[in-house]
């Protein structure tokens, strides 16, 4: 499984997912560019951006999206919270979930 980490999340989170992460390039890619890239490369979008949730509701084809719904937090706290969830996230995506909301 490949994860595509959106620009609002720290690069350290991408490093936690190093065996799964792919990179689209500049952090200023548009939402549509990230969406299309994820579809073309069968990648899971990891984001804090609510726009991707809305796109899932409006688009017939969608990549899986992990929507991180925590407020601003220190990088280490975010990683400490996220890392134990990775196995569960992978299982949910494997079961066909397209939107995984993490609070």
N, C-alpha and C positions, 0 to 999 in steps of 0.2 A: 504494500500500500504506500502511496506517495502522498505527502502533505505539501501544500503550497501555503506558506505563512504570509498573511497580508501585512502591509507596512505599518499598521497601527500597533502591532505586537512586536516585542523586542526580539532582535536577532538571537538572543540567548535562548529563546524558546525554540527557534529553528535548530539551534545546535543540539538541544535535547532530543530532537527528532531526527538527528543526522542520518541515520540509516534509511530514513523514509523521505527526506525533504528534497524537493526540487526547487529551482529558483527561476523566476521569470525574468530577472534582470532588474531594471531600475525600480526603485520604490515608488515612483510616481505613475506606474501603470494604471490605466483606468479600470474601474470595476468590470466593465465589459471585456477588456483585454484579459484580466485575470480569470473571469468566468469562462471565456472561450478557451484559454490555455488549459484550464482545469478539465474542461470537457474533452479537448483534443488529446490530452495526456493522461486521462483517467486519474487525475489528482484530486485530493480532498482539500477544499479551501478551509483554512483556519483564520478566523477574522473576528473583530469586534464590531464590524460594520453591519448595521441593520439592513442596509440596502440589499445584501445578498439573501437575507431571509425573504424580503419582498420579491426578489427576482425568482426565487424558487416557486413562489405562489403564482407567478405570472407566466412562467416558462415551462413548456412541456418537457423539454430536456434540461436536466440540471446535474451539476456535479454534487457530490455530497459536500455539505457545509457544516463545519463545527463553529458555532456562534458563541464566542466567549463573552459572557454577560457580567463580568466583574468590573467594578469601577477602577479608577486609577490606583495602581498598587505598585509596590516595589518589584523589580524584576525577579529577585530571588523568591519573594512570596508567591508571585504568579507561577513561576516554574515549580515550586514546591507543591502548589495546589494542583497544577495541570498534570505533572508527570505521573502520579498514581492513577490518573484517569485514562491514560493512553490505551491500555489493554481493553478497557471497557468500550472506548470510542471505536477501536478497530473492530470489536465484536458487533457493535451496533451497525456500523457501516456494512460489515459482512452480512448482516441480517436484512439489509436493504433500506435502512434509515437514510434519508436524504438530508435531514436537518437535525442536528444534535445541538441542543441549547444547553450550555453549561453555565450554571449560576453559582 
